[in-house]
Amino acid sequence: MIKEVLQQLEPLDAQIDALCSRADDAEMASTTTHAAELAELSAEENTLLQRCTSLTPEDRVFLARRPDRPHITEMIDNLFTDFFEQCGDRQCKEDAAILCGIARFHGMPVTVLGHRKGTTLEENLRCNFGMPGPEGYRKALRVMKQAEKFHRPIITFIDTPGAYPGRDAEERGQGEAIARNLMEMSGLTVPVLAIVTGEGSSGGALGLGVANHILMLENAVYSVLSPEGFASILWKDASRSGEACTMMKLTAQDLYADGIVEEVIPEPLGGAQRGRQLLFSRLDTAIAVHLAALCKMSGKALADQRYKKYRRIGEMRGA
Amino acid sequence: MSAIEKLFPTSPQERSFQMKARRDAGTAAPNWVPPQFVECKKCGRRATRQVWVKSQYVCPNCGVHLAIGAYYRLSTVLDHGTFKELNPDIAPNDVLHFPDYQEKLAAASVKTGLKEAAVTAIGRIGGVQAVVAVLDSRFFMGSMSTAVGEKITRAIEYAADKHLPLIIFSASGGARMQEGIFSLMQMAKTSAALERFNRSGGLYISVLTHPTTGGVTASFASLGDITLAEPGALIGFAGPRVIEQTIGEKLPDGFQRSEFQLEHGFVDQVVPRTELKEVLTRILQLHTQGRKRR
């Protein structure tokens, strides 16, 4: 459904943009007619957008994967200052599918990292569409260990279709790299805040996701596997992914209800791509609140809290 | 152990364990039955079940290691009369209320006599007390559900608490799809428990058996102080079919097998099943002397 709404919105957006740009150099007399026209168009948009208030899980998967959704580079530009990128795993390679570095958040030095999908086709290819190999996870671990050394909080942005299922990734130990990250992240003595911004699929997402607090954007999804992979494993039919979306309980709202994520950050109507500045200001507030709470805790308390957070997932009492 | 001891186990717990092990091995029939023939899945060679049991289900002809059940696996490594099961009552939890899941669980349970894909126990190996966990690939492909994650985590915590070495035999298709995100989070849970176990100075030996893939490879199976693998086991994160679809070419023979993982530096040794007990004993004994424990 959301697909059609967004398609119908496109020409309206174009008209509004055209009017706004003309209005800049137009005279006062003409602006009044523009104003009327603008009001009419935005009213039309609003009625369309009202249809976006109740989205299905499949709609959210569609939104989470949109190429024009704000990506990590934009997040870093808008939420942090003084970003310094760190490359390479110091073992064999640089993996562009994970972006790492040091930056300031409200003046405080932090380590930022996350999946990078890229925006243009060349970038997509260079970043392998956000599917990291073992080098990416090892680079991430290197900068996280460094963050621990220098007492910097860690903020990770999760947006990946999964870890890369390729031949060389297997040869260099994809499973081992992710496993190592899960283990080492659980023991870090600095605050770790994970934010799922788009699609978080399988171990590839979890490899950057063992955090004290997990935040999710309203239309982000987080699941054991992509809905297509899920459908093809269970029913040997990838085309039943729509059905899988509903069954998997992968939306931010589901995960919040299950107690796995701490906060859901509302997006503008129609998805994050329709109001970037609004989204960034909400994200900024949320990060500030969660970091402030976590920074009050001691290193040991942080590791303990993180351990307990995962320990109680699926914990069985009495048995 | 003598044949007499095997026939007349001492405690009721040991009796029931031996019975389950015989059931897993396919030799539990109470009365005499005509010799059953088992065919090797690889070379097609037929031999009586007794011959297979004697070789621990390693083909006497081609050496392929067939999958074996959890209790039978335990009976091949534990000293006689030392088995004690941990948390035997933990049962699967249908967290997502997934359609048909309950029925499938019941069917798997009837087929294998197991409640879940993991069996955890304490016992002695070569006289050394250890915590041993086994995944059983006959139950939902040994996939990691919340109950499996919970059992493994409790076994790790028990080992940390009692300062015992830990051995996990992995055999798994990965995360249990029917339990969604809860299943994924068990990867973090078990790895976090191992982080604490490591810090307490515990020894963890990971034994990879056919197949060890997906979320299990990407969590506890890859985190051993010492990693052993049975010959010819498939070990990897992504399955071969997915990789072939991704890269659009056929994978060479032996890709992701134990010997391949040894060559690429992810396994300490490839050990045949019949030698496993001896090797485990040697490793455990190497760690019992001169160990400093807090």
Interface residues (C-beta under 8 A of the other chain):
Chain A: A163 Y164 P165 G166 R167 A169 E170 E171 R172 G173 Q174 G175 E176 I178 A179 R180 L182 M183 E184 S186 G187 S202 G203 L206 G207 G209 V210 Y222 S223 V224 L225 G229 F230 I233 L234 M247 M248 K249 L250 L255 D258 I260 R306 Y307 Y310 R311 I313 G314 E315 M316 A319
Chain B: N87 D89 I90 A91 N93 V95 L96 F98 P99 T146 A147 G149 E150 T153 A175 M177 Q178 E179 G180 I181 F182 S183 L184 M185 Q186 M187 A188 K189 S191 A192 A193 L194 E195 R196 N198 R199 G214 G215 T217 A218 S219 F220 A221 S222 L223 G236 F237 A238 V242 I243 T246 I247 L251 F255 Q256 H264 G265 F266
